[in-house]
Amino acid sequence: MCIIGSDIIQDFPLIQREIRAIAPEDMHAIIDGLQLFKSVRVINKTELNNLRPVKVLLANETISRELAKQYFSNITVEYLPVFLRWDEQTVPSQKPVQYDAVISEADFDNQIMELAKDASQQSPDWFRQVGAVLVKNGQIIATHHNLRLPSPQAAYAEGDPRNYVPLGTSTHLHNGLHAEQYVIAEAAQKGISLENASLYVTTFPCPDCSAIIAHSGIKKLFFTSGYAMLDGQTTLKQHGVKLIWVKPVTADEKTASSVDEAV
């Protein structure tokens, strides 16, 4: 096993800002002490240039890929799915939401989710329309959609800064208010505690909204679509928020229900 030396690390400015960084020599002592490999050594640029292995195993992340491009262009490289740090690939990655093995088909939950969907249709955002409904003790506290600030038509008057941000990345860079943020702010304005409240949202929250929800007192998050980014769902679960997927009602099911009610 080879550990890249300090002279190689200097070629990667981003990694020099890594607060968790351990000096190559110290890492050598740690790994060597674990006795997992027959040989462990710190390698410098000269040695790396002269290295002629049959195959190289690297972590699948930015620095490793750049290292392979510079030094292993004619060598077989296998990238292993090992998480080392947040990078250009992992930050915007979208992961399926691991809800708590709970799928709700309850009439009440579907009715509230329909209200959230109706609210989402009022959003002036051309890219994504999200609706949210806050419920406590069976009563609706607040309902709203994502919107632009300082006015709903701001994007049409001044342009949309999100046009210059890759889709699914930097979700904090926007000049609007997310639906989840709006209903939580409205509850605060009304002086309503959200302890043990439930939030229904059409799309799974972004990392920022997930953090706000986790610290708000909300204990159940109902959603019907979307994906998780960064540590959003981990933060929610660590704060005891149960993630519940509401199974959408199909058009046929709605029709059948209407017929039953008519009969």
Secondary structure, DSSP 8 states (H G I E B T S, - for coil): -EEE-HHHHTT-GGGGG-TT---HHHHHHHHHHHT-SS--EEE-HHHHHH---SEEEEESSHHHHHHHHHH-TTSEEEEE----S--TTTTT--B-----S-EE--HHHHHHHHHHHHHHTT---SS---EEEEEETTEEEEEEE-EESSSTTHHHHH--GGGGS-TTS-TT--SEE-HHHHHHHHHHHHT---TT-EEEESS---HHHHHHHHTTT--EEEESS--B-TTHHHHHHHTT-EEEEE----HHHHHHHHHHHH-
